[in-house]
Amino acid sequence: MVDVIPGTNNRAIREVIDGLERFTPIISFGGASLEKQEQIEALLGQSVSLLTLIGLNYFLATGADALWYDPSDFSTLFQDADGTIPVTAVEQPVGLMLGKDKGLVRGPELVFIANWNKYNTSNGTISTSGETITVTSTNGSFGAIQDIAASGPKLLEVSFNINSMLTGGQNITVYEVGGFTVPLAPAITAAIGKQKFVVNGSNGVRLYIRSPDTGQSVSVSDFSVREIPGTHAYQETSTARPILKQDEYGRYYLQPDGTDDQYLLSKPIDLNSGLIGWAGSTPTKSGALLAAGASSGYLSGSTSGWSRDNGGTIPVGLAGKARQSVLAITNGTTNTQFKDSVSGTASVTALSTGLGAIDTLLKNPIDSRFYGLIARAGPSTPAEQALVLRYLDSLLGEVSP
């Protein structure tokens, strides 16, 4: 039974063993009142999700390749693929979903105040003070540039503060490195204050602060470019973006339209051997949760349930349910094992090869509700599999029997 340790305010489990009282402390926070300790106990009772998140972070960090998407985390959702318009409410499209597999901890700074160079060198001046750069035209079009070399697939967060900018031709634009022909995000014009967006930095980036008219200046401070580690999902076409919705239990999910909605991944991931888990509903239109290009991919869905689509033939998999967390466990050679938190392990089926370059999420025309996904390359233990299922079930709130 729960009791109070004599002479203290600390609550504990009280047991009588061989005639002796033994107390196992629940909470020991000095002189905290019983009321405060009861509040802490209530919080601890809700801390399973926190412990699960800690476990997931460790689980994903130990794999070379991983995916983690959670539509209930609004900090990872943007309406556009450039990450300039945050998702703030249901019924908004989701054009970019940041992957949480690397913790969303930004990488080191890639922009340095000393690295700005003149473009059209005879047409103006660059002056710096602390982290502020001022670009002034003295003879027509002039600008300051800074190049960041390519170093593999990555998503970059770009931010800066505009202190002064006139209307007209003044702008700040991010291009692919080496020229001014491939803008990676819309140009920022006639703006004041904090700006932040994301760009695909796979081919390197060129930062360009332009002041085209004689006698005019642009002042910018705290220019920053940092990598957002992880594998991110995006959709450039505005009409092909799933919509954020909320169900009858208050849980958030993405709803693809069952026609052309789907996402591309910021880099391919090899899941020939690994674990893939997701929370969703049985689709009414056949499609795949994950795919490598035009292949059918992992966790092919149909009205009958979920399976591994093996060269166009759907073997026996896991029966579909209205609200379901599904795991597919692969070993890279011959088998795919399916399980969910209610039915347990399902049949083991043949695994085809050539799925080492997964690059598509929610491959159309699938129309399942998408509550979240966890995937990691490499082997997994039964305890880790149970951890993933527990997390996915928490996203659903209510699981179908």
C-alpha positions in Angstrom: 0.0 0.0 0.0 1.0 3.6 -0.5 1.9 5.3 2.8 4.0 8.1 4.3 7.5 7.2 5.7 7.3 8.1 9.4 9.0 11.4 10.3 9.0 12.6 6.6 6.6 13.9 3.9 7.9 11.2 1.5 5.3 8.8 0.0 6.4 5.2 -0.4 5.2 1.6 -0.9 4.7 0.2 2.6 5.2 -3.6 3.0 5.4 -5.7 6.1 7.9 -8.6 5.7 8.7 -10.9 8.6 7.0 -8.5 11.0 9.1 -5.5 9.9 7.9 -2.5 8.0 9.8 -1.8 4.7 9.3 1.4 2.7 10.2 1.7 -1.0 10.2 5.4 -1.8 8.0 6.6 -4.7 9.2 10.2 -4.5 11.8 11.8 -2.4 11.9 15.5 -3.0 13.1 16.9 0.3 10.3 18.9 2.0 7.8 18.8 -0.8 4.3 18.8 0.6 2.0 15.8 0.2 -0.1 17.8 -2.2 2.9 18.6 -4.4 4.0 15.0 -4.2 0.5 13.9 -5.4 0.8 16.2 -8.3 4.2 14.8 -9.2 2.8 11.2 -8.9 0.1 12.2 -11.3 2.7 13.5 -13.8 4.8 10.3 -13.3 1.7 8.3 -14.2 1.6 10.1 -17.5 5.3 9.8 -18.1 5.2 6.5 -20.0 5.0 8.5 -23.3 8.1 10.4 -22.3 10.0 7.3 -21.4 8.9 5.8 -24.7 10.2 8.8 -26.6 13.6 8.5 -24.8 13.7 4.8 -25.8 12.8 5.6 -29.4 15.5 8.3 -29.7 18.1 5.7 -28.5 16.7 3.0 -30.8 16.8 5.2 -33.9 20.2 6.7 -33.0 21.8 3.2 -33.1 20.8 2.6 -36.8 22.5 4.0 -39.9 19.2 4.7 -41.6 15.9 5.6 -39.9 12.6 7.4 -40.4 10.3 9.0 -37.8 7.2 11.0 -38.8 4.6 12.3 -36.4 1.8 14.5 -37.7 0.7 15.4 -34.1 4.0 17.4 -33.7 3.1 20.7 -35.4 6.7 21.9 -35.1 7.6 19.4 -37.9 4.8 20.4 -40.3 4.8 23.0 -43.0 2.2 23.8 -45.6 4.7 24.3 -48.4 7.7 22.3 -49.4 10.0 25.2 -48.7 9.1 25.3 -45.0 8.1 29.0 -45.0 4.4 28.5 -43.9 4.0 26.5 -40.7 1.0 24.2 -40.2 -1.2 25.7 -37.5 -4.5 24.0 -37.7 -6.4 21.0 -39.2 -7.6 21.1 -42.8 -4.3 22.6 -44.0 -2.1 20.9 -46.6 1.2 19.4 -45.4 4.0 20.0 -48.0 6.9 19.3 -45.7 7.2 16.9 -42.8 10.5 17.0 -41.0 11.9 13.7 -39.9 12.6 13.3 -36.2 15.0 10.4 -36.6 18.0 12.5 -35.7 16.3 14.5 -33.0 15.8 17.7 -35.1 19.0 19.1 -33.5 20.4 21.7 -35.9 23.9 21.2 -37.2 26.9 23.6 -36.9 26.7 27.1 -38.5 27.6 27.2 -42.2 27.5 31.0 -42.7 30.3 33.3 -41.6 30.3 37.1 -41.7 33.8 37.2 -43.1 32.9 34.9 -46.1 30.7 37.4 -47.9 32.1 38.5 -51.3 31.1 41.2 -53.7 29.3 40.4 -56.9 29.8 43.0 -59.7 32.7 44.2 -57.6 33.0 47.7 -58.9 29.4 48.6 -58.4 29.2 48.9 -54.6 30.4 48.3 -51.1 30.0 45.7 -48.3 30.4 46.7 -44.7 30.1 44.5 -41.6 29.6 45.2 -38.0 29.3 42.2 -35.6 26.9 39.9 -37.3 25.3 42.6 -39.5 26.1 43.1 -43.2 25.1 46.2 -45.2 25.2 46.0 -49.0 25.2 49.3 -50.8 25.0 50.0 -54.6 27.2 52.9 -55.9 26.7 52.2 -59.6 23.7 50.1 -60.5 23.2 46.4 -59.8 25.4 45.1 -57.0 25.2 42.3 -54.5 27.0 40.1 -51.8 27.3 36.4 -52.2 28.4 33.5 -50.0 28.6 29.9 -51.4 28.2 26.7 -49.3 29.6 23.7 -51.1 27.5 20.5 -51.6 28.2 17.7 -49.2 25.5 15.1 -49.8 21.7 15.1 -49.4 20.6 17.5 -46.7 17.9 19.9 -45.7 19.1 23.4 -44.6 17.4 25.8 -42.4 18.0 29.4 -43.6 17.3 32.3 -41.3 18.2 36.0 -41.1 16.9 39.4 -39.9 16.3 42.2 -42.4 17.0 45.5 -40.8 16.3 47.6 -43.9 15.1 46.9 -47.4 13.4 49.1 -49.9 10.7 48.2 -52.4 11.8 47.5 -55.9 14.6 45.2 -57.0 16.2 44.6 -53.7 16.0 41.0 -52.6 17.6 38.1 -50.8 17.6 34.8 -52.7 19.1 31.4 -52.2 20.2 29.6 -55.4 22.0 26.4 -56.1 25.7 27.0 -55.8 27.6 28.3 -58.8 25.0 30.6 -60.5 21.7 32.5 -60.4 19.5 30.2 -62.5 18.1 27.7 -59.9 16.4 29.4 -57.0 15.8 27.0 -54.1 13.2 29.2 -52.4 11.1 32.3 -53.4 13.1 35.6 -53.3 12.5 37.7 -50.1 11.5 41.2 -51.2 10.2 44.3 -49.5 10.4 42.7 -46.1 11.5 43.7 -42.6 12.2 41.5 -39.6 12.9 37.8 -39.1 12.8 35.4 -42.0 13.1 31.6 -41.9 12.6 28.8 -44.4 14.3 25.6 -45.5 16.0 24.6 -48.8 17.3 21.4 -50.3 21.1 21.8 -50.0 22.1 18.6 -51.8 23.8 20.5 -54.6 25.2 23.3 -52.5 23.7 26.8 -52.0 24.6 30.4 -53.0 23.3 33.1 -50.7 22.7 36.4 -52.6 21.9 39.8 -51.1 21.0 42.1 -54.0 20.8 45.9 -54.1 20.3 46.9 -57.8 19.8 50.7 -57.6 22.5 53.3 -57.1 22.5 54.8 -53.6 20.4 52.1 -52.0 21.4 49.7 -49.2 20.2 46.4 -47.8 21.0 45.7 -44.1 20.8 42.1 -42.8 21.9 40.6 -39.5 22.3 37.1 -38.0 22.4 35.3 -41.3 22.4 31.6 -40.5 22.3 28.3 -42.5 22.3 25.1 -40.5 21.5 21.5 -41.5 18.4 19.9 -40.1 19.6 16.3 -39.8 17.2 13.5 -40.6 15.2 12.1 -43.5 12.4 14.5 -44.4 9.3 14.0 -46.5 8.2 16.7 -49.0 5.8 17.4 -51.9 6.6 20.2 -54.3 3.2 20.0 -56.1 0.6 21.9 -54.1 -2.3 19.8 -55.3 -0.6 16.5 -54.3 -0.2 17.3 -50.5 -2.1 15.3 -47.9 -4.3 17.2 -45.5 -3.9 17.4 -41.7 -7.0 16.2 -39.9 -8.2 15.3 -36.4 -10.3 12.2 -35.6 -13.1 11.5 -33.2 -10.5 10.8 -30.4 -8.7 14.1 -30.9 -5.7 12.4 -32.6 -4.0 14.1 -35.6 -3.4 12.3 -38.9 -2.6 13.0 -42.5 -5.2 12.1 -45.1 -4.0 11.5 -48.7 -6.7 12.0 -51.4 -6.3 8.5 -52.9 -5.4 10.0 -56.3 -2.0 11.7 -56.6 -1.0 12.7 -53.0 2.3 11.3 -51.8 5.7 12.4 -50.5 9.3 12.1 -51.7 12.1 11.5 -49.1 15.0 13.9 -48.9 17.3 10.9 -49.2 16.8 7.3 -50.0 16.9 4.7 -47.2 17.8 1.0 -47.3 15.2 -1.0 -45.5 15.9 -4.4 -47.1 16.8 -5.5 -43.6 15.1 -3.6 -40.7 11.9 -2.7 -39.0 9.0 -0.6 -40.3 6.1 0.4 -38.1 3.2 2.7 -38.8 -0.2 3.7 -37.3 -3.1 4.1 -39.6 -6.3 2.7 -41.1 -7.0 0.1 -43.8 -7.1 1.9 -47.2 -10.0 1.6 -49.6 -7.6 2.1 -52.5 -4.5 -0.1 -53.0 -1.1 1.6 -52.6 2.1 1.3 -50.6 3.3 3.0 -47.4 6.9 3.0 -48.6 8.2 2.4 -52.1 11.4 2.5 -54.1 10.6 4.5 -57.2 7.9 2.7 -59.2 8.1 -0.5 -57.1 5.2 -1.5 -54.9 7.4 -1.3 -51.8 6.8 -2.2 -48.2 3.5 -2.5 -46.4 1.3 -2.6 -49.5 -2.3 -1.8 -48.4 -5.6 -2.9 -49.8 -9.1 -3.4 -48.4 -8.1 -6.8 -47.2 -5.1 -5.5 -45.1 -1.4 -5.1 -45.2 1.3 -7.2 -46.8 4.7 -7.2 -48.6 4.0 -6.8 -52.3 6.3 -9.3 -53.9 6.6 -8.6 -57.6 3.0 -7.7 -58.0 1.7 -10.7 -56.0 0.4 -9.9 -52.6 1.1 -12.8 -50.2 -0.8 -13.4 -47.0 -0.1 -10.6 -44.6 -2.0 -8.9 -41.7 -5.7 -8.4 -41.7 -6.7 -4.7 -41.9 -8.5 -2.8 -39.1 -10.0 0.6 -38.7 -7.3 1.7 -36.3 -4.1 -0.3 -36.3 -0.4 -0.2 -35.6 1.5 -2.5 -38.0 5.1 -3.8 -37.9 7.0 -5.3 -40.8 10.3 -6.9 -39.8 12.6 -7.9 -42.6 15.9 -9.8 -42.6 17.2 -8.9 -46.0 17.1 -12.3 -47.5 13.9 -14.3 -47.5 11.3 -13.2 -44.9 9.0 -10.4 -43.9 7.2 -10.9 -40.5 4.1 -8.9 -39.8 2.6 -8.1 -36.4 0.4 -5.7 -34.6 -0.2 -4.9 -31.0 -3.5 -6.9 -30.8 -3.2 -9.8 -33.3 0.4 -10.6 -32.5 2.7 -12.1 -35.2 1.2 -12.8 -38.6 2.6 -15.0 -41.4 6.1 -14.8 -42.7 6.2 -14.2 -46.5 8.8 -14.0 -49.2 10.8 -10.8 -49.6 11.8 -9.6 -53.0 15.1 -7.8 -53.5 15.8 -4.4 -55.0 14.2 -2.3 -52.2 17.3 -0.7 -50.9 16.5 2.7 -52.2 13.2 3.6 -50.5 12.4 7.2 -51.7 8.6 7.5 -51.5 6.1 7.7 -48.6 2.4 7.1 -49.0 2.7 6.0 -52.6 -0.5 7.0 -54.4 -3.2 6.0 -54.8 -3.2 4.9 -51.1 -5.9 6.7 -49.0 -5.1 5.4 -45.5 -5.1 7.7 -42.5 -1.5 8.3 -41.6 -0.9 8.8 -37.8 2.8 8.2 -37.8 5.7 6.0 -38.8 8.9 4.6 -37.3 11.5 2.7 -39.3 15.1 1.7 -38.8 17.6 -0.3 -40.8 19.2 -3.3 -39.1 18.1 -6.0 -36.6 15.7 -5.3 -33.8 14.9 -7.1 -30.6 11.4 -8.1 -29.4 11.6 -5.4 -26.7 12.4 -2.8 -29.3 9.6 -4.0 -31.5 7.2 -3.7 -28.5 8.5 -0.2 -27.9 7.7 0.9 -31.4 4.2 -0.6 -31.2 3.5 1.1 -27.9 4.5 4.4 -29.3 2.4 3.9 -32.5 -0.6 2.8 -30.4 -0.2 6.1 -28.4 -0.6 8.1 -31.6 -3.9 6.2 -32.3 -5.2 6.6 -28.8 -7.8 3.8 -29.5 -6.8 0.6 -31.2 -9.2 -1.7 -33.0 -9.5 -5.2 -31.4 
